[in-house]
Amino acid sequence: MKRLLAFGMGLLLAWALAACAGPTAGPGWLVLIDGDKGLENWNRVGDANWRAEGGAIMADQGKGGFLVSKNAYKDFVLYAEFWSATDTNSGIFFRASDPNRISADNSYEANIWDIRPDPKYGTGGIVDFAAVPVPPIYKAGGQWNTYEIEARGADVTVKFNGTVTVRMQNGKYPSGPFALQFGAGLQGANGGPIKWRKVQIKPL
């Protein structure tokens, strides 16, 4: 009985360690945010009040702004852990054409916005390119979440909390930096906070 109990505890421990390692375990991953460390890895665009606080990098004030990666990426897997409120307007912009003017008009945006006025491009979707179901079934507000974005040429897949939300084939934007957003809320009001506690990328 003791041997069986010890074996079971060993399996549980192994499972827990594997779960903590997540999909970012292994060689080739570049760590850009880890807890409240990593602001030095980014360029800032806009007036968002990015800062290290409570074990994360966060913003909750300003008309809008971005943390923009210092390097450009073509093919990659990106993994991010984030917390948002229901009224948070955020997202991960990738393959941005202009690192000084981040926009859904010059990059792809994996959106984080539970109450987006046009819900088909809300949380889990790629704005103007890949829609999610309406009424919305993917909600980020009030909890920690994960995004996994894989881009290989024109093939792009987005996973939200381990579930594939959209797949697309589109080669409009072939390469560029990626950016983390703090955006304005509805009708220009201040949006809810966004917190990033882990951001890693693996170039392919």
Stockholm file with secondary structure:
# STOCKHOLM 1.0

chainA/1-204         MKRLLAFGMGLLLAWALAACAGPTAGPGWLVLIDGDKGLENWNRVGDANWRAEGGAIMADQGKGGFLVSKNAYKDFVLYAEFWSATDTNSGIFFRASDPNRISADNSYEANIWDIRPDPKYGTGGIVDFAAVPVPPIYKAGGQWNTYEIEARGADVTVKFNGTVTVRMQNGKYPSGPFALQFGAGLQGANGGPIKWRKVQIKPL
#=GR chainA/1-204 SS CHHHHHHHHHHHHHHHHHHHHGGGCSTTCEEEEETTBCGGGEEEEESCCCEEETTEEEECCSSCEEEEESSCBSSEEEEEEEEECTTCBEEEEESCSCTTSCCTTSSEEEEECTTCSSGGGSTTSBTTTBCCCSSCCCCCBTEEEEEEEEEETTEEEEEETTEEEEEEECCSCCCBCCEEEEBCCGGGCCCCCEEEEEEEEEEC
#=GC SS_cons         CHHHHHHHHHHHHHHHHHHHHGGGCSTTCEEEEETTBCGGGEEEEESCCCEEETTEEEECCSSCEEEEESSCBSSEEEEEEEEECTTCBEEEEESCSCTTSCCTTSSEEEEECTTCSSGGGSTTSBTTTBCCCSSCCCCCBTEEEEEEEEEETTEEEEEETTEEEEEEECCSCCCBCCEEEEBCCGGGCCCCCEEEEEEEEEEC
//
